[in-house]
Structure formats: structure tokens, C-alpha cells
Amino acid sequence: MLREDHKTIKHEFDLWHIVKGVKKRMLQSRNTEWVRTVSNHLWYCVCTCDGDALLLKDKWMSILHHIINVHEWLSAEKMLKCEHEL
Ligand SMILES: [Zn+2]
């Protein structure tokens, strides 16, 4: 309905529901130790992306590099390294 009848309305997802969904999926797995870390990372990404969806995606995906001990990469557009000190 928003897409067809209200094209001028900019729709954004509710972060609380997104984090809840990610946590629910992670809690269904056996590895629950990462639940808090990953949900904190998602909150951090949303709160520091300044509304930039591409930056949000790059920040969110950075956790995949970080958890395998890779802190710089080329496969992103706006974020090419972790934000912690290297
Ligand atoms: Zn890192």
C-alpha cells in the first residue's frame, strides 16, 4: 500500500523489530555467545550511519570480516576497514 498509494512517503524499518528478528534467528542456533555482540553491532551500525543506507550495509557486513580476524577489505563501497584501532 505504501509503495503504490503513498509513493511520496519515505518508508524506514523499525530498528527494534529488525534487531529482535536477528536475535530470534541467532537464539535458534546453538551458538548463543554472539547474540549480544551481534545485536550490539547492529545497533551501533544504525546509530552511526547518519541515515546512509549504503554505509549502514557496509558497517553491518563488516562484522563478517572482523569475526574471521580480517580488519581491512576491498569488497565494500563506503567502509573498507574496521573502526577500531588496527
Ligand atoms: Zn575488526
PDB file of the backbone (N, CA, C, O) and the ligand in Angstrom, with CONECT records:
HET     ZN  A 101       1
ATOM      1  N   MET A   1       0.821  -1.184   0.000  1.00  0.00           N
ATOM      2  CA  MET A   1       0.000   0.000   0.000  1.00  0.00           C
ATOM      3  C   MET A   1       0.870   1.253   0.000  1.00  0.00           C
ATOM      4  O   MET A   1       0.600   2.192  -0.749  1.00  0.00           O
ATOM      5  N   LEU A   2       1.916   1.277   0.837  1.00  0.00           N
ATOM      6  CA  LEU A   2       2.803   2.437   0.864  1.00  0.00           C
ATOM      7  C   LEU A   2       3.467   2.650  -0.495  1.00  0.00           C
ATOM      8  O   LEU A   2       3.563   3.779  -0.976  1.00  0.00           O
ATOM      9  N   ARG A   3       3.922   1.564  -1.106  1.00  0.00           N
ATOM     10  CA  ARG A   3       4.622   1.654  -2.378  1.00  0.00           C
ATOM     11  C   ARG A   3       3.690   2.141  -3.490  1.00  0.00           C
ATOM     12  O   ARG A   3       4.111   2.922  -4.345  1.00  0.00           O
ATOM     13  N   GLU A   4       2.452   1.699  -3.491  1.00  0.00           N
ATOM     14  CA  GLU A   4       1.543   2.025  -4.593  1.00  0.00           C
ATOM     15  C   GLU A   4       0.696   3.277  -4.336  1.00  0.00           C
ATOM     16  O   GLU A   4       0.528   4.102  -5.235  1.00  0.00           O
ATOM     17  N   ASP A   5       0.167   3.423  -3.130  1.00  0.00           N
ATOM     18  CA  ASP A   5      -0.766   4.519  -2.862  1.00  0.00           C
ATOM     19  C   ASP A   5      -0.125   5.750  -2.231  1.00  0.00           C
ATOM     20  O   ASP A   5      -0.693   6.841  -2.281  1.00  0.00           O
ATOM     21  N   HIS A   6       1.043   5.583  -1.645  1.00  0.00           N
ATOM     22  CA  HIS A   6       1.706   6.702  -0.956  1.00  0.00           C
ATOM     23  C   HIS A   6       3.173   6.760  -1.358  1.00  0.00           C
ATOM     24  O   HIS A   6       4.068   6.616  -0.525  1.00  0.00           O
ATOM     25  N   LYS A   7       3.401   6.974  -2.645  1.00  0.00           N
ATOM     26  CA  LYS A   7       4.764   6.922  -3.185  1.00  0.00           C
ATOM     27  C   LYS A   7       5.687   7.986  -2.608  1.00  0.00           C
ATOM     28  O   LYS A   7       6.907   7.823  -2.642  1.00  0.00           O
ATOM     29  N   THR A   8       5.136   9.065  -2.082  1.00  0.00           N
ATOM     30  CA  THR A   8       5.990  10.143  -1.572  1.00  0.00           C
ATOM     31  C   THR A   8       6.450   9.900  -0.137  1.00  0.00           C
ATOM     32  O   THR A   8       7.335  10.595   0.362  1.00  0.00           O
ATOM     33  N   ILE A   9       5.850   8.914   0.523  1.00  0.00           N
ATOM     34  CA  ILE A   9       6.241   8.625   1.905  1.00  0.00           C
ATOM     35  C   ILE A   9       7.516   7.787   1.890  1.00  0.00           C
ATOM     36  O   ILE A   9       7.575   6.736   1.252  1.00  0.00           O
ATOM     37  N   LYS A  10       8.539   8.270   2.606  1.00  0.00           N
ATOM     38  CA  LYS A  10       9.782   7.520   2.720  1.00  0.00           C
ATOM     39  C   LYS A  10       9.616   6.508   3.848  1.00  0.00           C
ATOM     40  O   LYS A  10       9.453   6.876   5.012  1.00  0.00           O
ATOM     41  N   HIS A  11       9.658   5.240   3.489  1.00  0.00           N
ATOM     42  CA  HIS A  11       9.434   4.185   4.474  1.00  0.00           C
ATOM     43  C   HIS A  11      10.765   3.721   5.049  1.00  0.00           C
ATOM     44  O   HIS A  11      11.711   3.457   4.307  1.00  0.00           O
ATOM     45  N   GLU A  12      10.833   3.625   6.355  1.00  0.00           N
ATOM     46  CA  GLU A  12      12.018   3.084   7.014  1.00  0.00           C
ATOM     47  C   GLU A  12      11.582   1.965   7.945  1.00  0.00           C
ATOM     48  O   GLU A  12      10.477   1.984   8.486  1.00  0.00           O
ATOM     49  N   PHE A  13      12.455   1.001   8.123  1.00  0.00           N
ATOM     50  CA  PHE A  13      12.153  -0.107   9.009  1.00  0.00           C
ATOM     51  C   PHE A  13      12.395   0.295  10.459  1.00  0.00           C
ATOM     52  O   PHE A  13      13.247   1.137  10.744  1.00  0.00           O
ATOM     53  N   ASP A  14      11.660  -0.295  11.350  1.00  0.00           N
ATOM     54  CA  ASP A  14      11.822  -0.044  12.779  1.00  0.00           C
ATOM     55  C   ASP A  14      12.989  -0.885  13.292  1.00  0.00           C
ATOM     56  O   ASP A  14      12.940  -2.115  13.269  1.00  0.00           O
ATOM     57  N   LEU A  15      14.041  -0.205  13.756  1.00  0.00           N
ATOM     58  CA  LEU A  15      15.244  -0.911  14.204  1.00  0.00           C
ATOM     59  C   LEU A  15      14.941  -1.938  15.277  1.00  0.00           C
ATOM     60  O   LEU A  15      15.521  -3.024  15.274  1.00  0.00           O
ATOM     61  N   TRP A  16      14.047  -1.617  16.189  1.00  0.00           N
ATOM     62  CA  TRP A  16      13.738  -2.542  17.282  1.00  0.00           C
ATOM     63  C   TRP A  16      13.263  -3.881  16.729  1.00  0.00           C
ATOM     64  O   TRP A  16      13.659  -4.933  17.229  1.00  0.00           O
ATOM     65  N   HIS A  17      12.418  -3.849  15.703  1.00  0.00           N
ATOM     66  CA  HIS A  17      11.924  -5.096  15.122  1.00  0.00           C
ATOM     67  C   HIS A  17      13.017  -5.839  14.353  1.00  0.00           C
ATOM     68  O   HIS A  17      13.058  -7.070  14.353  1.00  0.00           O
ATOM     69  N   ILE A  18      13.898  -5.084  13.701  1.00  0.00           N
ATOM     70  CA  ILE A  18      14.995  -5.729  12.963  1.00  0.00           C
ATOM     71  C   ILE A  18      15.922  -6.452  13.934  1.00  0.00           C
ATOM     72  O   ILE A  18      16.270  -7.613  13.717  1.00  0.00           O
ATOM     73  N   VAL A  19      16.325  -5.760  15.014  1.00  0.00           N
ATOM     74  CA  VAL A  19      17.224  -6.370  15.998  1.00  0.00           C
ATOM     75  C   VAL A  19      16.542  -7.571  16.647  1.00  0.00           C
ATOM     76  O   VAL A  19      17.175  -8.605  16.861  1.00  0.00           O
ATOM     77  N   LYS A  20      15.266  -7.440  16.959  1.00  0.00           N
ATOM     78  CA  LYS A  20      14.529  -8.552  17.569  1.00  0.00           C
ATOM     79  C   LYS A  20      14.530  -9.770  16.637  1.00  0.00           C
ATOM     80  O   LYS A  20      14.707 -10.902  17.088  1.00  0.00           O
ATOM     81  N   GLY A  21      14.333  -9.533  15.342  1.00  0.00           N
ATOM     82  CA  GLY A  21      14.322 -10.633  14.380  1.00  0.00           C
ATOM     83  C   GLY A  21      15.680 -11.307  14.263  1.00  0.00           C
ATOM     84  O   GLY A  21      15.770 -12.533  14.197  1.00  0.00           O
ATOM     85  N   VAL A  22      16.750 -10.489  14.236  1.00  0.00           N
ATOM     86  CA  VAL A  22      18.098 -11.049  14.152  1.00  0.00           C
ATOM     87  C   VAL A  22      18.400 -11.855  15.412  1.00  0.00           C
ATOM     88  O   VAL A  22      18.933 -12.962  15.331  1.00  0.00           O
ATOM     89  N   LYS A  23      18.056 -11.298  16.582  1.00  0.00           N
ATOM     90  CA  LYS A  23      18.304 -12.013  17.842  1.00  0.00           C
ATOM     91  C   LYS A  23      17.532 -13.322  17.876  1.00  0.00           C
ATOM     92  O   LYS A  23      18.061 -14.341  18.320  1.00  0.00           O
ATOM     93  N   LYS A  24      16.300 -13.307  17.417  1.00  0.00           N
ATOM     94  CA  LYS A  24      15.478 -14.521  17.424  1.00  0.00           C
ATOM     95  C   LYS A  24      16.122 -15.605  16.568  1.00  0.00           C
ATOM     96  O   LYS A  24      16.193 -16.765  16.973  1.00  0.00           O
ATOM     97  N   ARG A  25      16.593 -15.219  15.377  1.00  0.00           N
ATOM     98  CA  ARG A  25      17.230 -16.204  14.500  1.00  0.00           C
ATOM     99  C   ARG A  25      18.530 -16.719  15.112  1.00  0.00           C
ATOM    100  O   ARG A  25      18.836 -17.907  15.011  1.00  0.00           O
ATOM    101  N   MET A  26      19.293 -15.830  15.746  1.00  0.00           N
ATOM    102  CA  MET A  26      20.554 -16.270  16.353  1.00  0.00           C
ATOM    103  C   MET A  26      20.304 -17.163  17.559  1.00  0.00           C
ATOM    104  O   MET A  26      21.051 -18.115  17.785  1.00  0.00           O
ATOM    105  N   LEU A  27      19.264 -16.872  18.337  1.00  0.00           N
ATOM    106  CA  LEU A  27      18.978 -17.685  19.514  1.00  0.00           C
ATOM    107  C   LEU A  27      18.504 -19.080  19.136  1.00  0.00           C
ATOM    108  O   LEU A  27      18.578 -20.008  19.941  1.00  0.00           O
ATOM    109  N   GLN A  28      18.017 -19.224  17.910  1.00  0.00           N
ATOM    110  CA  GLN A  28      17.595 -20.542  17.448  1.00  0.00           C
ATOM    111  C   GLN A  28      18.794 -21.426  17.124  1.00  0.00           C
ATOM    112  O   GLN A  28      18.663 -22.647  17.038  1.00  0.00           O
ATOM    113  N   SER A  29      19.962 -20.811  16.945  1.00  0.00           N
ATOM    114  CA  SER A  29      21.155 -21.615  16.695  1.00  0.00           C
ATOM    115  C   SER A  29      21.761 -22.039  18.032  1.00  0.00           C
ATOM    116  O   SER A  29      21.332 -21.576  19.088  1.00  0.00           O
ATOM    117  N   ARG A  30      22.729 -22.895  17.983  1.00  0.00           N
ATOM    118  CA  ARG A  30      23.360 -23.370  19.224  1.00  0.00           C
ATOM    119  C   ARG A  30      24.397 -22.396  19.756  1.00  0.00           C
ATOM    120  O   ARG A  30      24.740 -22.444  20.937  1.00  0.00           O
ATOM    121  N   ASN A  31      24.899 -21.515  18.904  1.00  0.00           N
ATOM    122  CA  ASN A  31      25.936 -20.578  19.321  1.00  0.00           C
ATOM    123  C   ASN A  31      25.295 -19.280  19.807  1.00  0.00           C
ATOM    124  O   ASN A  31      25.061 -18.363  19.020  1.00  0.00           O
ATOM    125  N   THR A  32      25.016 -19.209  21.095  1.00  0.00           N
ATOM    126  CA  THR A  32      24.328 -18.043  21.637  1.00  0.00           C
ATOM    127  C   THR A  32      25.281 -16.982  22.180  1.00  0.00           C
ATOM    128  O   THR A  32      24.841 -15.889  22.539  1.00  0.00           O
ATOM    129  N   GLU A  33      26.580 -17.285  22.247  1.00  0.00           N
ATOM    130  CA  GLU A  33      27.517 -16.324  22.823  1.00  0.00           C
ATOM    131  C   GLU A  33      27.655 -15.058  21.985  1.00  0.00           C
ATOM    132  O   GLU A  33      28.053 -14.015  22.505  1.00  0.00           O
ATOM    133  N   TRP A  34      27.331 -15.135  20.694  1.00  0.00           N
ATOM    134  CA  TRP A  34      27.483 -13.987  19.819  1.00  0.00           C
ATOM    135  C   TRP A  34      26.230 -13.132  19.749  1.00  0.00           C
ATOM    136  O   TRP A  34      26.249 -12.063  19.140  1.00  0.00           O
ATOM    137  N   VAL A  35      25.145 -13.579  20.359  1.00  0.00           N
ATOM    138  CA  VAL A  35      23.877 -12.866  20.237  1.00  0.00           C
ATOM    139  C   VAL A  35      23.996 -11.415  20.678  1.00  0.00           C
ATOM    140  O   VAL A  35      23.619 -10.506  19.938  1.00  0.00           O
ATOM    141  N   ARG A  36      24.516 -11.196  21.871  1.00  0.00           N
ATOM    142  CA  ARG A  36      24.632  -9.831  22.386  1.00  0.00           C
ATOM    143  C   ARG A  36      25.596  -8.991  21.554  1.00  0.00           C
ATOM    144  O   ARG A  36      25.324  -7.829  21.252  1.00  0.00           O
ATOM    145  N   THR A  37      26.732  -9.597  21.188  1.00  0.00           N
ATOM    146  CA  THR A  37      27.728  -8.873  20.405  1.00  0.00           C
ATOM    147  C   THR A  37      27.168  -8.442  19.054  1.00  0.00           C
ATOM    148  O   THR A  37      27.345  -7.298  18.635  1.00  0.00           O
ATOM    149  N   VAL A  38      26.497  -9.363  18.379  1.00  0.00           N
ATOM    150  CA  VAL A  38      25.980  -9.053  17.043  1.00  0.00           C
ATOM    151  C   VAL A  38      24.835  -8.049  17.133  1.00  0.00           C
ATOM    152  O   VAL A  38      24.751  -7.140  16.307  1.00  0.00           O
ATOM    153  N   SER A  39      23.951  -8.196  18.119  1.00  0.00           N
ATOM    154  CA  SER A  39      22.859  -7.225  18.217  1.00  0.00           C
ATOM    155  C   SER A  39      23.388  -5.853  18.620  1.00  0.00           C
ATOM    156  O   SER A  39      22.864  -4.837  18.163  1.00  0.00           O
ATOM    157  N   ASN A  40      24.406  -5.800  19.459  1.00  0.00           N
ATOM    158  CA  ASN A  40      25.036  -4.509  19.772  1.00  0.00           C
ATOM    159  C   ASN A  40      25.658  -3.892  18.517  1.00  0.00           C
ATOM    160  O   ASN A  40      25.570  -2.684  18.301  1.00  0.00           O
ATOM    161  N   HIS A  41      26.285  -4.732  17.698  1.00  0.00           N
ATOM    162  CA  HIS A  41      26.893  -4.236  16.463  1.00  0.00           C
ATOM    163  C   HIS A  41      25.820  -3.653  15.549  1.00  0.00           C
ATOM    164  O   HIS A  41      26.037  -2.607  14.937  1.00  0.00           O
ATOM    165  N   LEU A  42      24.673  -4.309  15.446  1.00  0.00           N
ATOM    166  CA  LEU A  42      23.592  -3.802  14.599  1.00  0.00           C
ATOM    167  C   LEU A  42      23.089  -2.450  15.107  1.00  0.00           C
ATOM    168  O   LEU A  42      22.876  -1.525  14.324  1.00  0.00           O
ATOM    169  N   TRP A  43      22.903  -2.347  16.419  1.00  0.00           N
ATOM    170  CA  TRP A  43      22.505  -1.045  16.995  1.00  0.00           C
ATOM    171  C   TRP A  43      23.549   0.015  16.671  1.00  0.00           C
ATOM    172  O   TRP A  43      23.204   1.126  16.270  1.00  0.00           O
ATOM    173  N   TYR A  44      24.828  -0.324  16.843  1.00  0.00           N
ATOM    174  CA  TYR A  44      25.915   0.618  16.567  1.00  0.00           C
ATOM    175  C   TYR A  44      25.880   1.065  15.102  1.00  0.00           C
ATOM    176  O   TYR A  44      26.029   2.251  14.808  1.00  0.00           O
ATOM    177  N   CYS A  45      25.684   0.121  14.197  1.00  0.00           N
ATOM    178  CA  CYS A  45      25.658   0.445  12.771  1.00  0.00           C
ATOM    179  C   CYS A  45      24.547   1.443  12.463  1.00  0.00           C
ATOM    180  O   CYS A  45      24.768   2.427  11.758  1.00  0.00           O
ATOM    181  N   VAL A  46      23.369   1.191  12.987  1.00  0.00           N
ATOM    182  CA  VAL A  46      22.229   2.065  12.712  1.00  0.00           C
ATOM    183  C   VAL A  46      22.457   3.446  13.325  1.00  0.00           C
ATOM    184  O   VAL A  46      22.148   4.461  12.700  1.00  0.00           O
ATOM    185  N   CYS A  47      22.985   3.487  14.520  1.00  0.00           N
ATOM    186  CA  CYS A  47      23.153   4.766  15.222  1.00  0.00           C
ATOM    187  C   CYS A  47      24.304   5.610  14.672  1.00  0.00           C
ATOM    188  O   CYS A  47      24.368   6.806  14.956  1.00  0.00           O
ATOM    189  N   THR A  48      25.216   5.017  13.889  1.00  0.00           N
ATOM    190  CA  THR A  48      26.371   5.764  13.395  1.00  0.00           C
ATOM    191  C   THR A  48      26.397   5.910  11.877  1.00  0.00           C
ATOM    192  O   THR A  48      27.384   6.400  11.330  1.00  0.00           O
ATOM    193  N   CYS A  49      25.337   5.498  11.184  1.00  0.00           N
ATOM    194  CA  CYS A  49      25.359   5.571   9.719  1.00  0.00           C
ATOM    195  C   CYS A  49      24.809   6.885   9.184  1.00  0.00           C
ATOM    196  O   CYS A  49      24.837   7.103   7.973  1.00  0.00           O
ATOM    197  N   ASP A  50      24.313   7.760  10.035  1.00  0.00           N
ATOM    198  CA  ASP A  50      23.776   9.061   9.623  1.00  0.00           C
ATOM    199  C   ASP A  50      22.696   8.923   8.554  1.00  0.00           C
ATOM    200  O   ASP A  50      22.583   9.777   7.675  1.00  0.00           O
ATOM    201  N   GLY A  51      21.906   7.862   8.620  1.00  0.00           N
ATOM    202  CA  GLY A  51      20.815   7.680   7.659  1.00  0.00           C
ATOM    203  C   GLY A  51      21.262   7.210   6.290  1.00  0.00           C
ATOM    204  O   GLY A  51      20.448   7.148   5.368  1.00  0.00           O
ATOM    205  N   ASP A  52      22.529   6.878   6.132  1.00  0.00           N
ATOM    206  CA  ASP A  52      23.077   6.426   4.850  1.00  0.00           C
ATOM    207  C   ASP A  52      22.920   4.908   4.759  1.00  0.00           C
ATOM    208  O   ASP A  52      23.625   4.166   5.443  1.00  0.00           O
ATOM    209  N   ALA A  53      22.000   4.451   3.916  1.00  0.00           N
ATOM    210  CA  ALA A  53      21.698   3.022   3.825  1.00  0.00           C
ATOM    211  C   ALA A  53      22.901   2.211   3.360  1.00  0.00           C
ATOM    212  O   ALA A  53      23.114   1.093   3.831  1.00  0.00           O
ATOM    213  N   LEU A  54      23.687   2.761   2.443  1.00  0.00           N
ATOM    214  CA  LEU A  54      24.854   2.028   1.940  1.00  0.00           C
ATOM    215  C   LEU A  54      25.917   1.902   3.031  1.00  0.00           C
ATOM    216  O   LEU A  54      26.540   0.852   3.189  1.00  0.00           O
ATOM    217  N   LEU A  55      26.112   2.986   3.776  1.00  0.00           N
ATOM    218  CA  LEU A  55      27.063   2.919   4.888  1.00  0.00           C
ATOM    219  C   LEU A  55      26.571   1.947   5.951  1.00  0.00           C
ATOM    220  O   LEU A  55      27.361   1.204   6.533  1.00  0.00           O
ATOM    221  N   LEU A  56      25.273   1.952   6.202  1.00  0.00           N
ATOM    222  CA  LEU A  56      24.692   1.004   7.165  1.00  0.00           C
ATOM    223  C   LEU A  56      24.984  -0.426   6.729  1.00  0.00           C
ATOM    224  O   LEU A  56      25.395  -1.252   7.544  1.00  0.00           O
ATOM    225  N   LYS A  57      24.774  -0.722   5.453  1.00  0.00           N
ATOM    226  CA  LYS A  57      25.022  -2.074   4.952  1.00  0.00           C
ATOM    227  C   LYS A  57      26.494  -2.445   5.108  1.00  0.00           C
ATOM    228  O   LYS A  57      26.816  -3.545   5.557  1.00  0.00           O
ATOM    229  N   ASP A  58      27.390  -1.523   4.735  1.00  0.00           N
ATOM    230  CA  ASP A  58      28.821  -1.811   4.845  1.00  0.00           C
ATOM    231  C   ASP A  58      29.235  -2.026   6.304  1.00  0.00           C
ATOM    232  O   ASP A  58      30.015  -2.928   6.608  1.00  0.00           O
ATOM    233  N   LYS A  59      28.707  -1.190   7.198  1.00  0.00           N
ATOM    234  CA  LYS A  59      29.030  -1.362   8.619  1.00  0.00           C
ATOM    235  C   LYS A  59      28.510  -2.714   9.117  1.00  0.00           C
ATOM    236  O   LYS A  59      29.215  -3.436   9.822  1.00  0.00           O
ATOM    237  N   TRP A  60      27.288  -3.043   8.750  1.00  0.00           N
ATOM    238  CA  TRP A  60      26.689  -4.306   9.185  1.00  0.00           C
ATOM    239  C   TRP A  60      27.498  -5.491   8.657  1.00  0.00           C
ATOM    240  O   TRP A  60      27.757  -6.440   9.398  1.00  0.00           O
ATOM    241  N   MET A  61      27.894  -5.447   7.400  1.00  0.00           N
ATOM    242  CA  MET A  61      28.637  -6.548   6.802  1.00  0.00           C
ATOM    243  C   MET A  61      30.066  -6.641   7.339  1.00  0.00           C
ATOM    244  O   MET A  61      30.698  -7.693   7.235  1.00  0.00           O
ATOM    245  N   SER A  62      30.584  -5.539   7.918  1.00  0.00           N
ATOM    246  CA  SER A  62      31.962  -5.552   8.416  1.00  0.00           C
ATOM    247  C   SER A  62      32.176  -6.595   9.500  1.00  0.00           C
ATOM    248  O   SER A  62      33.298  -7.058   9.708  1.00  0.00           O
ATOM    249  N   ILE A  63      31.122  -6.961  10.180  1.00  0.00           N
ATOM    250  CA  ILE A  63      31.271  -7.949  11.249  1.00  0.00           C
ATOM    251  C   ILE A  63      31.708  -9.307  10.687  1.00  0.00           C
ATOM    252  O   ILE A  63      32.366 -10.092  11.369  1.00  0.00           O
ATOM    253  N   LEU A  64      31.329  -9.569   9.431  1.00  0.00           N
ATOM    254  CA  LEU A  64      31.741 -10.833   8.811  1.00  0.00           C
ATOM    255  C   LEU A  64      33.252 -10.883   8.634  1.00  0.00           C
ATOM    256  O   LEU A  64      33.858 -11.945   8.779  1.00  0.00           O
ATOM    257  N   HIS A  65      33.863  -9.750   8.323  1.00  0.00           N
ATOM    258  CA  HIS A  65      35.324  -9.707   8.198  1.00  0.00           C
ATOM    259  C   HIS A  65      35.969  -9.780   9.583  1.00  0.00           C
ATOM    260  O   HIS A  65      36.908 -10.541   9.814  1.00  0.00           O
ATOM    261  N   HIS A  66      35.434  -8.963  10.499  1.00  0.00           N
ATOM    262  CA  HIS A  66      36.030  -8.858  11.825  1.00  0.00           C
ATOM    263  C   HIS A  66      36.076 -10.221  12.537  1.00  0.00           C
ATOM    264  O   HIS A  66      37.083 -10.557  13.161  1.00  0.00           O
ATOM    265  N   ILE A  67      35.017 -10.986  12.448  1.00  0.00           N
ATOM    266  CA  ILE A  67      34.975 -12.251  13.207  1.00  0.00           C
ATOM    267  C   ILE A  67      35.937 -13.301  12.660  1.00  0.00           C
ATOM    268  O   ILE A  67      36.220 -14.293  13.332  1.00  0.00           O
ATOM    269  N   ILE A  68      36.440 -13.088  11.443  1.00  0.00           N
ATOM    270  CA  ILE A  68      37.471 -14.009  10.946  1.00  0.00           C
ATOM    271  C   ILE A  68      38.851 -13.344  10.977  1.00  0.00           C
ATOM    272  O   ILE A  68      39.779 -13.759  10.283  1.00  0.00           O
ATOM    273  N   ASN A  69      38.954 -12.292  11.811  1.00  0.00           N
ATOM    274  CA  ASN A  69      40.224 -11.597  12.053  1.00  0.00           C
ATOM    275  C   ASN A  69      40.781 -10.896  10.815  1.00  0.00           C
ATOM    276  O   ASN A  69      41.995 -10.797  10.639  1.00  0.00           O
ATOM    277  N   VAL A  70      39.880 -10.413   9.960  1.00  0.00           N
ATOM    278  CA  VAL A  70      40.254  -9.579   8.822  1.00  0.00           C
ATOM    279  C   VAL A  70      39.693  -8.198   9.121  1.00  0.00           C
ATOM    280  O   VAL A  70      38.481  -8.052   9.280  1.00  0.00           O
ATOM    281  N   HIS A  71      40.545  -7.180   9.201  1.00  0.00           N
ATOM    282  CA  HIS A  71      40.095  -5.865   9.639  1.00  0.00           C
ATOM    283  C   HIS A  71      40.206  -4.799   8.538  1.00  0.00           C
ATOM    284  O   HIS A  71      39.884  -3.632   8.761  1.00  0.00           O
ATOM    285  N   GLU A  72      40.659  -5.209   7.367  1.00  0.00           N
ATOM    286  CA  GLU A  72      40.654  -4.346   6.181  1.00  0.00           C
ATOM    287  C   GLU A  72      40.236  -5.206   4.997  1.00  0.00           C
ATOM    288  O   GLU A  72      40.612  -6.375   4.917  1.00  0.00           O
ATOM    289  N   TRP A  73      39.457  -4.634   4.072  1.00  0.00           N
ATOM    290  CA  TRP A  73      38.948  -5.398   2.940  1.00  0.00           C
ATOM    291  C   TRP A  73      38.674  -4.448   1.785  1.00  0.00           C
ATOM    292  O   TRP A  73      38.717  -3.229   1.948  1.00  0.00           O
ATOM    293  N   LEU A  74      38.392  -5.017   0.613  1.00  0.00           N
ATOM    294  CA  LEU A  74      38.135  -4.205  -0.571  1.00  0.00           C
ATOM    295  C   LEU A  74      36.701  -4.368  -1.076  1.00  0.00           C
ATOM    296  O   LEU A  74      36.296  -3.673  -2.009  1.00  0.00           O
ATOM    297  N   SER A  75      35.946  -5.254  -0.487  1.00  0.00           N
ATOM    298  CA  SER A  75      34.634  -5.619  -1.015  1.00  0.00           C
ATOM    299  C   SER A  75      33.502  -4.777  -0.433  1.00  0.00           C
ATOM    300  O   SER A  75      32.451  -5.313  -0.082  1.00  0.00           O
ATOM    301  N   ALA A  76      33.703  -3.487  -0.329  1.00  0.00           N
ATOM    302  CA  ALA A  76      32.648  -2.590   0.139  1.00  0.00           C
ATOM    303  C   ALA A  76      32.844  -1.243  -0.542  1.00  0.00           C
ATOM    304  O   ALA A  76      33.879  -0.996  -1.161  1.00  0.00           O
ATOM    305  N   GLU A  77      31.851  -0.382  -0.425  1.00  0.00           N
ATOM    306  CA  GLU A  77      31.960   0.911  -1.089  1.00  0.00           C
ATOM    307  C   GLU A  77      32.318   2.044  -0.131  1.00  0.00           C
ATOM    308  O   GLU A  77      33.066   2.949  -0.500  1.00  0.00           O
ATOM    309  N   LYS A  78      31.796   2.005   1.086  1.00  0.00           N
ATOM    310  CA  LYS A  78      31.978   3.134   1.993  1.00  0.00           C
ATOM    311  C   LYS A  78      32.805   2.819   3.223  1.00  0.00           C
ATOM    312  O   LYS A  78      33.282   3.731   3.899  1.00  0.00           O
ATOM    313  N   MET A  79      32.980   1.568   3.518  1.00  0.00           N
ATOM    314  CA  MET A  79      33.716   1.193   4.728  1.00  0.00           C
ATOM    315  C   MET A  79      34.663   0.054   4.366  1.00  0.00           C
ATOM    316  O   MET A  79      34.233  -1.061   4.067  1.00  0.00           O
ATOM    317  N   LEU A  80      35.952   0.354   4.398  1.00  0.00           N
ATOM    318  CA  LEU A  80      36.937  -0.620   3.940  1.00  0.00           C
ATOM    319  C   LEU A  80      37.820  -1.147   5.062  1.00  0.00           C
ATOM    320  O   LEU A  80      38.783  -1.873   4.815  1.00  0.00           O
ATOM    321  N   LYS A  81      37.486  -0.778   6.302  1.00  0.00           N
ATOM    322  CA  LYS A  81      38.235  -1.315   7.439  1.00  0.00           C
ATOM    323  C   LYS A  81      37.394  -1.167   8.699  1.00  0.00           C
ATOM    324  O   LYS A  81      36.447  -0.382   8.741  1.00  0.00           O
ATOM    325  N   CYS A  82      37.748  -1.925   9.711  1.00  0.00           N
ATOM    326  CA  CYS A  82      37.063  -1.819  10.994  1.00  0.00           C
ATOM    327  C   CYS A  82      37.288  -0.424  11.577  1.00  0.00           C
ATOM    328  O   CYS A  82      38.257   0.255  11.236  1.00  0.00           O
ATOM    329  N   GLU A  83      36.391  -0.016  12.449  1.00  0.00           N
ATOM    330  CA  GLU A  83      36.511   1.306  13.053  1.00  0.00           C
ATOM    331  C   GLU A  83      37.328   1.284  14.347  1.00  0.00           C
ATOM    332  O   GLU A  83      37.617   2.339  14.910  1.00  0.00           O
ATOM    333  N   HIS A  84      37.695   0.110  14.816  1.00  0.00           N
ATOM    334  CA  HIS A  84      38.583   0.050  15.978  1.00  0.00           C
ATOM    335  C   HIS A  84      40.010   0.285  15.505  1.00  0.00           C
ATOM    336  O   HIS A  84      40.297   0.204  14.311  1.00  0.00           O
ATOM    337  N   GLU A  85      40.903   0.578  16.447  1.00  0.00           N
ATOM    338  CA  GLU A  85      42.298   0.784  16.092  1.00  0.00           C
ATOM    339  C   GLU A  85      42.879  -0.523  15.605  1.00  0.00           C
ATOM    340  O   GLU A  85      42.603  -1.585  16.164  1.00  0.00           O
ATOM    341  N   LEU A  86      43.690  -0.443  14.553  1.00  0.00           N
ATOM    342  CA  LEU A  86      44.291  -1.654  13.984  1.00  0.00           C
ATOM    343  C   LEU A  86      45.594  -1.984  14.656  1.00  0.00           C
ATOM    344  O   LEU A  86      46.238  -2.972  14.303  1.00  0.00           O
TER     345      LEU A  86
HETATM  346 ZN    ZN A 101      37.992  -5.596  13.294  1.00  0.00          ZN2+
END
